Amino acid sequence: MDNIKYDVREAVYNLAEKTGIGVKLIGKEYSFARCPYCNEKADVKQKKFSINADTGQFHCFRASCEASGNLIRLAQDFNFSLGRDADVYYGIGNQRHYRVFKKIDPIEPKDAAIEYMKSRGIKEDIVRKYQITANEDGNIVFPFLDEKNQMQFIKYRNPAPKEGENKEWCERNCKPILFGMAQCNLNNKTLVITEGQIDSLSVAQAGIENAVSVPTGAKGFTWVPHCWDWLHNFNKIVVFGDHENGIITLFNELADRLKYRVWHVRVEDYKDCKDANEILKKYGPEQIKRCVYGAEQLPISKAISLSKVENVNPYMLEKLSTGLEYPDKVLCGGLPFGQLILLTGKAGDGKSTLASQLLLSALQNNYKCFAYSGELPNYLFKSWIDFQAAGTKNTYEQWAKWQYDQKPRAIKEDAMKKIVEWYKDRIWLYDNTNFTENEDDTLSALLEQVINQYGVRVILIDNLMTAMDLEKGLGHDKYEKQSLFVKKMARIALEYNVLIILVAHKRKDNGFTEVNESVSGSLDIINLASIVLSYERPTKKMLENDSSVTKDDRILKITKNRLFGRIDNYGTVTKYDFASKRIYTNEVELQRNYGWNEELKEPEEETAPPWEDE
């Protein structure tokens, strides 16, 4: 059986205030300057008196004292509060002494009570079972008997109140308990709690056992500590509160206190009624039964029945075509939305070039984009993507005083204007020239803002190590920060159904036989990614065995594919065009016209997508 909970932190500081002893939190322990029992200080280098922050267990480290126990004992010994309910439950402080009633014989209901209850749909046998009666003024009397059949509380109801008169009131100085406890069958492990006494009698009238009601209305919970142990006789507690303004009274408070044992009547089962008695009078006992037997629990926010999961064909998921035949074929159409995609390779191998080309493919497919580049200044990132959009035919060689093996190139002026107009208000870039800083500014917050405000669907983060520095509260060491950052990115991708491409470096050494193991940093980087693309130089062995592969080529591999399980550790050879900065595997990919230049696009034959060409 669970005891009533209390807040350890609040209780510790209540003790410190009561005793005047200084305290501070060190790790998982509240350390006191001295022990409240022996009142002695320990040596400065030694532990003194401490309370565990999780359990509330205390211990004095002086050998001559060694007092130990829990916060309940401390509260009883030093008379400080653990909270109202806990104080009552554990007998802490100056406890209120409630009225003691003499043992009485079963109460004989009076005719006035029988007639009134009849008008509310409650028959005489139920009135007699619950010993409802009336006083000399004609007011209905509800006796609250505990599980030992001892009177603890008495409540009155005026059956016909005049204007200004109270409808209900109770005897003074009575211990608040639940009405109907004495009539419950403890072998039946289901309890029904209503707000009003007539509501609980309505449930009993429908033939349902163990119907009780609270003593002082929907906002009064002084009864809880007095009934706490008794409540643990039941595995299921159905709250049948009043239904008002879309809210079921009692439920939230009881669900918070009693957790997973609390159920509630479904809103639709109230029909157009406020409470159980109104349902009984209007729709009869069968509807009361539907209410109780159809009660449900609040769904657990992080658990979903498999039967309620949407049927989705992974082959039909929304995907971003990469613009390259090889990955589109292996991934059955491209990179899936709602996922975190990891693009990895060694420094200088061209990961950023491939990443910016993926953004161009997104723009071509009418997706809005956002990019964070932690290594390139804004103008250089723009220049790179402009060249890829332009293509070789729309660039020209420039003369320069210095010369290298290839002459510098520029984009034709008319093409440049069209390119900028084409992607205007469709791609945004993290502004690394804005140095104003706000404590609420984080990369994750910015991503959620551009997703919601600008309709961004494809996000590039280049790269992990610089991006995670823009996030606050990510832990202490490098690996914990990496793990928490990648988890945030994966959550955003799933929650907003966007595609996030995260660039991460590989380790410098080559001692890893498994490609994914060579990614620098926490293993969570690989574990949280749905797809891992590897882009790097050909190995020495590949150069020796295949004369068609050169040192300027790159190998693109798919080393993880959670969606279909299909991976390719051999990959495909890609070429790089200096003039357009494009990565390609064939002439069609090299000469592709993007949307700004579609008037030059040659008609294509109707062919099946490459991933369907098996």
N, C-alpha and C positions, 0 to 999 in steps of 0.2 A: 504494500500500500504506500502511495506517495504522501509525504507530509506536505503541509502548506509551505510554499516557497517564500523566500525573502531575499532582498537584495544585499549581497555580501558587502559590496562597497559602501552602501548607505549605512549599513549596520556598523561597519568598522569606524566610520567617521562619527557616528552617534556615540560609540564607546569612547573615542578620543575626546569628544566634547564633554562627555559626562565625567571622565576621570582627569581631564586636563593634561593628558600625556601626548606628546608629539608623535606623529606617525608619518611615514612616507612609503610609497610603493616602490619596491626594488624587485624587478623581475616579476615573479609570481607570488611574492610574499609582501604583506604589509608589515613593515618593521617598526616597532614601538621603541621609544627611548628608554622605557623601563617597564617592568612587569606590574600590572595592576594588583596582583596578589601579594607578591613579596615586596613590592615597591622599591626594588633595588635596581641600580644601574649595573650593567655588565661592563667589562673592559671595552674600550673603544674598538678594539680589533675583533671583539667577539660578537656573536649574535646575542640579542637580548631577548625580546619577546616578539613573536611573529604570528600572523594569521594568514593561512593560505587563501589566496584571492579566489580560487575556484571552489574549494570545499568548505571554507569557513572554520577549518580545524586550527586550534591554536596550541602553542607550546612555549613554555619558559625554559631558556637554556641554562639557567643557573642550577647547578647540581643540588643545591640545598632546597630548591623549590620544585622545579620540573612540573609545574602545573600544566595540565593539558585538557583538552576537551573540544567542544565546538561553540559556535557563537550563541547557541540557545542557552548553554550553561552560563556564558558570560553575561548575557542579557538578564538572566534570572538573578545572578549574583550581584550585578552592578546596576540593575534597574534602568536600562536604556531600551529604546524601542527597536523592534525588528519590523515594524509596520503594523497597522491596526489589526488585520486578520491574524497575523502570526502571533501578536501579543496575546490575543484572546485564546488562540489555539494552544499556545505553550504556557499560558498562565504567567505572563510577564507583567510586572508593574502592579499598580493598584487596580485589581480587577473589580468590575461592577458586580454587585451581589443582586441577583434577580429574585423576584418574588417566588416563594415556594407554596404551591397549592397542596391542600390536603388530598389524600387519596379518596377518590369518590367512586360511587357505583356508576355503571353505564347510564348516560343521560337519556331520559325519555323525551323524545321530540314532542313539542306542543303543536296543536292544530295550526296555529298561525304560521309556524315554520313549514309544516307539511303543505299547506295551501300555497304559500308563496313559492316554494320550490316546484310545486306542480305547475305554476304559471310560467316557470322557466324551463319546463320540459324534464324536470327531475322527479322521479317517482319515489313513493314513500319508502320502499326498501332501501334505496340509496341514502335517503335522509336518515333512516334509523342506523344504517351501518356506520355513517360518519357522525352520528349523534348530534345532528343539527337541531337547534331548538330556538326559542324566542324568549325574551325577557318580558317583564310586566308592561313595558312601554311599546311592545309589539315589534321591537327590533330583532332581526335575525342574529343568532349567536353561533359563531363557528369556533368550536374548541380544537386547539392544536395539541394533540397527544403525541408524545415521542414513541420510540420503538418499544419502550417499557410500559406503554399505556399510561404514562404520567403526564398530567396537564402541565404545559409550559407557557402557553400563549393563548389569549382569547381575543377574537376580533368580532366587531359588530357591523351590521349593515342595516341602514334605514331603508325599508322597502318602498317608501313613498316620500322622499325628502322634499321639503318645501324650499322655496328660494332662500338662499343664504344658509341652509342647514348642511352639515356634513353628511356625505353619503356613507362613508366608512370611517371607522376609528378602532383603536385597540386599547386594551387595558394597559395601564402604566406599569413600568418596571417588570415586564415579562421577557423571558428569554426567547429571542426570535428563532423559530424553527420552521420547518416545512409543514404545511397542513396536509394531513393524510398519511403521515409516517406510520402511525399505529396500524393502519388498515393495509399496509403493503405486505406482499408475499415475497420474502427474501429469496425464495427458491427460483422466482422469476427474475432473470437478470436484466430486464428492461424497465426503466423508470421513465415516466412522462411528467414533465414539469410545465405547468401553466402559470400565467400571471395572477389570475383571480381564482378564488375558491369555487365560484359557480362554474368556472371553466373546467377545473379539475373534476368536479362532480359530473359535468357533462360527458367527460371522457369515461368516467366510471359508469355512467348511464348507458354508454355504448357497449358495455361488457368488457372493457379493457382494464386490466389490473394495474396497480401501482401508479395511480394518477395522484400527483401532489401539486401544491401551489405555494408560491412565496408569500411571506407574511405582510410585507410592506410595499408592494408594487414593483414596477419594472426597474426602478433605480435603487432599490434597497437591497443590499447584499450583506447586511449584518448577520444574517442567518448562516452564512457559509462556514465560518470556523466552528460553529456549534454542530453542524451537520456533516462536516468534512469526512470524518471516519465512516459515518453511515452511508454516505454517497458511494463509497468504494465497495459496497455490496453489489453494485450494478456495473455491468460491462457496457451497456448502451443506455444513454440518457437522451431522450427525445424532447427537444424544446418546442412546446406548442404555445408560444407567446402570442400576444396580440399583433395583428398585421396592420401596421400603420405607415403610410407614405412609403411603401415598398420595403419597409424594415420590419423584421420579426423581433419584438422586444425580448429581452433576456439572452438572446442567442450569442451575440458577440462577447459579452462579458463571461458567460459560462464556458464558451468555447476557448477563451483565453485562459481560464482557470483550470478547466478539466480536460483540455486538449482533445485527444483523439477519440474520446468516448462519447462526444456530443454530436447529435444529429438534429436536424430541424425539419419541420413540416414544409413541404414544397409550397412556394407562393401560389402556384396555380390551384392547389387543393383548397385554399381558403375560399375560392370562387369570389363572390362579391361580399364576403363577410369579414368582420373584424376579428372575431375570436371564436373559441370552441362552442360556447353556448349559443351564439347566433347561428353557427353552422348546424348545431343540433336541432334548433327550432325550425330552421328554414329547409334543411335538406335531410335531417334524420340521422340515426346512429350509423348507417352505412357509410356516410361521408366522413364521419368522425374516424371510422376505422381506416378509410382510405388515407386520411391525413396521417395517422400514426404509423400504419404499416407501409406507407409510401414515403416515409421520411428519408432524407438523404443527408450525407455529410458534405461539408464544403470540399470541393476537389482539392487535392494537394497540388500546389502550383507547379511543382517540378516532376510530377508523375502523371502520365496519361495512359489510358487503356489502349492497348495495341489495336483493339477493334475500332477505335475512333481515329486512328491515324489515317490520313488521306492516302488513297491509292495513287501512287505516282510511278509512272514508267520512267526510270532513269535515262532511257534513250530519248525521251521526249522533253527532258528538262530544258529550260531556257539556257542557252549556251552562247558564248562569245567566240565566233570564229577567229582563230589566230592569224588568218591570212596565209598560213603555211600549211601545205598539204599533209606533211608528216604528223604533226601533233593533232590536227583536226581528225585524221583518220584513226589514230590510236585512241583518242578521247571521244570518238563517236560524235563529232560535231564541234568540238572546241572546249573552252573552259567554262564549267558550270557556275551559274550564279548562286549566291548563298554560301559560297565556299571561300576558304583561304587558300590561295595558290602560292607556293614557294618557288621562287626562281633563284637558283644557286649556281655558283661558279667561283673561280678564283679571281682575284683582283686583276683588272686589265684584260680580261677575256671577252668583254663585250656584253655583259649582262644588262647594263643600262641601255645599250643600243637596242637589244631585243625587247626590253620592257617598253621603251618609247614607241617602238613599232607596234606593240600590242595595243597601245592606246590609240594609235592611228586606225587600227582595225576596228576598235570600239566606236570611234567617231564615224567611220565608214558605215557602221551598222546602226547609226543613230542613237548611240548611247552617250550620255553626258559623262565627263571624266573629271577626276581630280588627281593631281600628282604632288607628292612630296619628294623633293630631291635634296638629300642631305650633303651631297658632294659637289653638285654643279650650281653655279650662280644662275639666277633666273634667265638671264639673256642667253647663256650657253645651252640650257635645257631647251629653250624656245628654238634656238638656231638648229639644234640637232633634229628636232621633230619637224621643223620646216623643210629641211633638206630631204628627209624621208618622204614627206608629202609631195615634194616637188618632183622627185625622180630625176634620172640622169638627163633626160631630154630638156628639162627646164632649168638646167644649171649651165654655167659656162666657166672657162678657165680665166683666172685673173693674173695679171702680171704682178710680180713682187720682186723687191730688191734681192731678197733671199730666195733660194730655190732648194727644193728637196727632191726626193725621187718622184714626187707627184706635185703638180702645181696646185695652189689653192683655188677653190671654186666659189662662185656666188650664184644666188638664185635670181633668175630674170625678174625684172621689176614688176611686169604685169602679172606674172605667176604669183609673186609674193603677195600682191594685193588680194588676189582671189583666194589664196590659201588662208590669210588672216580673216577675211570675210566669211569663209567657209566654216572655220571653227570658232568664230566669235560667239561668246556666251554659251559655249558647249564644252569647254575645257578650262579648268581652273588650276592654279598652281599655288602651292604654299609660298607665301611671301616672306622670303628670308632676308628682305631688306627692311622689314618692319621690326624694330627692336623694342617696341613698347611691350611690357610684360605685365600680365595680370595673374594672380594666383589661381584663377579659375580657368586660365588658358591651358588646355592640353590638346594634344593631337586628336585623341579619341573624341573629345567634345567638338572639335572643329569638324571632324568627319561626320558626326551626327548632324551638325548644322548644315553642311553643304549637301548632305543627302536629302534632308527635309526641305531646305530652302531652295536649292538649285536643281533638285531632281537627279543628282549624280548617281550613276549605277556602277561605274568601273573606277577603281581606286588603285593607284600605284604608290607604293611606299619604298623608296630607294634611298637608304637601306635600313636594315633593322638596328644596327648599332647606333646610328645617329638619331633615328626616329624615337627610340625608347627614352632618349634624354629629354624629349618634349613632354613626357608623361610623368605625373607626380605620384608619389606613394606606391612605388613599385617594389618595395623590399630593400634589402641591404646589399647583397652581393650581385655580381653581374648575371649569374645564371638565374637567380630568382627574378631579377628584373626582366630578363629576356622571356622567361616563362609567362609571367603575368602580362607582359605587353602582347605577346602572341595570342594569349587567351582572350584579351580584350578585342583584338582584331578579328578573331574567329567568331566571337559573340556578335560583333557589329555586322559581319558578313551574313550570318544566319538570321539575325533579328530583322534586318532591313532588306534581305534578299539582294545584296549587292555582291559584286565580285571584287575581291581585294587581292592584288598581286604584291607579294612581299619579297624584296630582294635581300638575300643573305649571302655572305661570303663563305667560301670553304676554307678549311684549315690550310696552312702553308705546306705542311708536311704531306707526304704521299703514303703514309703507313697504314691507310685504311683500305681494306679490300671491298667493303660495302660502300657504295657511293653516298647513300644517305648518312652514314656514320661520319662522313668527312665534313659535314656542315659544322661550321664553327659555332660553339655555344651549347645551350641546353638541349637535351633530347626532346623536350616539349616542342621545340620549333618544328621538328619533323612530325611528331605525333599529332599535332593539331592541324597540320596542313592536309587538305584533301588530295592535292596533286602536287608533286614535286617535279619541276623541270630543271635539268642540269644542262648548263651551257658552258663549254670549256674547250681548250685546245686539244688537238689529237695527241694521243700518247706516242711515245717514241716507238713502241712496238707497232702501232698502227701505221706510222710513217714508213717504217721499214718494210711492212708486209703489203702495203697498198700504194702503188705508184701514183694513183689518181688523187690521193690526199696530199695536200701541202701544209706547210707549217702555218700558213695564213688562214686555213680553214678552221671551222669550229664544229664540234660534235654536239648536237641537241638530243638529249635523252629524256624519257619519261620514266623516272625511277620510283614513283609512287602514284597509284591511281586507285583511290579508295572507292570511286564510283563503280568501276567495272572490274577492278582487280587486274586489268591488263597493263603490263609494263613492258618496257623495251630497253634493256641495259646496253644494247648495241647502238641504238640511236640512228641518226641520219647525219650525213655530212652537209653542212651549210656553207655557203659562200658569202663574201662581204664585198659590196660595191662601194669604193671610196667616194665616187662622185655624188651618190645619193644617200650614202650611209645606210643602205638597205641590206637586210639579211635575206637570203633567198636560197631555194633549192632547185629552181628551174626558171626558165626565161619568162614565163607568165607572171610569176611572183615578182621578178625584177622589174618588169615593165608595167606593173599594175597602175591604173589610173585611179586616184582617189576622187571623192565627191566633188571637189572644187574643179576638177578637170574632166568631168564625165562626158562633156560634149565630144571629147577626143576618144572616148572609149569605143573600142571595136565590139560589134555584137558577138556574144558568146553562144556556142552551141548548147542546146539543152542536154545536159549530162547528169548522171546520178552523182550525189556527193561522194567524195573519195572514201569516206568511212563506210559507205554502202557497197563499194566496188570490191567485193570479195571473190 
